[in-house]
Amino acid sequence: MLVAGVLLGSGVASRSSGQSRHRLRGGSFTSTIDARWKVVVRTGLRGFETLTLTSTAAALDQQGVPPAGAIGITIIESPVSALSQHASASPRLEVREAQATGGAIQAEQAIALMSRVVRTPAGAQGVEHSGLPRFRTLSGASAAEESYEYLYGGRGNVQVDVVARHGGEIYFIELDTELARIVDGEASFSRLLRDWRWD
């Protein structure tokens, strides 16, 4: 059973260019998001915590995709032990083919983790990688990033994923938006990742 509630920090976190920001608080991280965004947290019984962020009052669907005209961000924090339930799942071909530059072990591990966690919606059509898996960091932790474009529900959707492991937890962060809102979506997503701090 999931328990839902609004997850906001103690008021305004910062003001820049006249824009108010709310502090987000997860199980072991903090970040910020524009104060106009709707933020909801659901905590599961097995240690999963899911934050859904939307640029409008409209909710994301079960696949994390926002309605037309909206931008959605999903953050899932889960124990590393949850991966053992999916150990038999084979990675996507594109991810298996991606090679870490210079044979860096951290990059290989981050990309392999992404291949076990990230999926596109079952109803997605014409799925194409718009950004192949690559190594990055999230507040100093090893992470991986990739992006897709596809049709979903009759509309185009851009999906950008970042996956990181920190301590005994896995962090899955996904942006979903239509192409017409990608500039605003990527700006909000980049700011959230830039402001990310571990507790």
Steps between C-alpha positions, in 0.01 A plus 500: 500500500627846416460799721473827307568851617656828393875511560640848530774633717470786741382766259706690247848358448636781286408781267680562174382717214185564704410130502410322825625147554381229736744267667432132429586246767536134415609216725869593470522799265382855452453711189281786379220556249307805385243589766220490241548125446276242667698245703360174638681223689394139537679271741472125448528225759822352351711813534398661171437874493359665189480874442295628207550859390278673245515849351120523527243368748435202270629162616739275307355176365609158630798502261618840628395686184330839548190620312532728196672828576654386829848395610547206737790381712500172692751416774511147642724408792523127568726256684771331293354165613194571281716429192539134596131452413584594140834321472382283212389797289735538203628853423386678187720435197594868465628512857698177467673648197589828670861499617640718775773730372846392608358182658417691818345258749280768654354590163438136410328435832284812471389413146435137598283620789305724265434204268334315789285791614386710201217403266269685263121461539351178361274702269783711355531492119800583281743501794837652410801588711550875477794479739697176544596391853788700639681537832438805718495583869220600735634711785824303488343153466553291186195513274388441142271696267310420181199633309226378268237637266179313414126529444287427802123545518506663156750767610876534472691457825862565594629288790831581672625265773773527761580204725744507794601279789588660832557289810242224509248685283430537129367830366301512178420849370297546182382799299199457268367773275380569149750641251340847512587525874844336489696823555304582817504134604875461463560828685291382797660154492853641482435735791359216711811289430735793560336575838505132606676436834540180702397506866 
